[in-house]
């Protein structure tokens, strides 16, 4: 489920501060594409509706009642497929990932930072459904890196890429612990309360290599 931490990461369309009285107005359209925010509709019910399954679209035991996932989900109850089936194709890679991967490569290999920013701005302005403030030219390499990482988080939210990005960038210790809040503002969970463990950045030993180790083949429980 999306969290307040993710929602708060979305900018306003014009770069102005978020209005605390109307926090979901004037926001990057990708917020509404990704998250079912309070007051919007899903499955023909206004959200949030805490009586499952009358529109919450979270599983019954989920403690987050004020936010839900919209991205890649059926929007109208009449369009729900037969149980166990889905009309959605598995997405391997999106064009936005190609552009942002190229921008990241330029930044990390000492290339022209303005060229990288121009690629990021294509994500922010060239689509019919997303028109938000251009990032300025003339940023430092560190500033461009932060903008790139932010854009990846927003563009690919709930697509399963951010966790791998955190590991790839080795920034877990900068992000965690993270508090998860319920609709009353109370902490219901803390992700990595003792800090991000370094070993999460390590890849598992492939089974093909493990099978060559006689100690492991003779003692499969190791």
C-alpha angles and dihedrals in degrees: 000000000000115000134211088254090062094043091051090055093068115098128220117259094249098033094253122137117278112263105240090206092054104022097167097051125095091014131143103284089233088074090065092043091053108033133042098227125194112285096025126106132248126172087001093298126108111245134267102042106159094198103094126252096013095104105312091105090195120116113267097256096048112121095205104091101159099058134043139173120267103167114103093359130120109262102201128050092225089061097054109127126228111288111277094021132096134188092208120107118222109256113223097180136346128216089244088062090053092052096045092044089054091048091051092048090053092050095046097045097052096260130147106302093203089057089055092048090051089057092050090049090057087066090050101046116014098069123090092228101042123057114158137148117302117243110244124250120238097054120152119250091255092049091049090049091055092047091050093050092048091050092052091051093051098040096047099034113152091006094107097250104102095070090055090045090054090054094043092051092042092228100129093111090054093053106038142108093053124179120223113211130201126220090278093055093251121138109249099169141005119212110222095351090186094048134270112308114233093221091068087078092061124095119228119257107261117251088234089063095041090055089060092058109091092200091060096043091051092044105034091173091069 
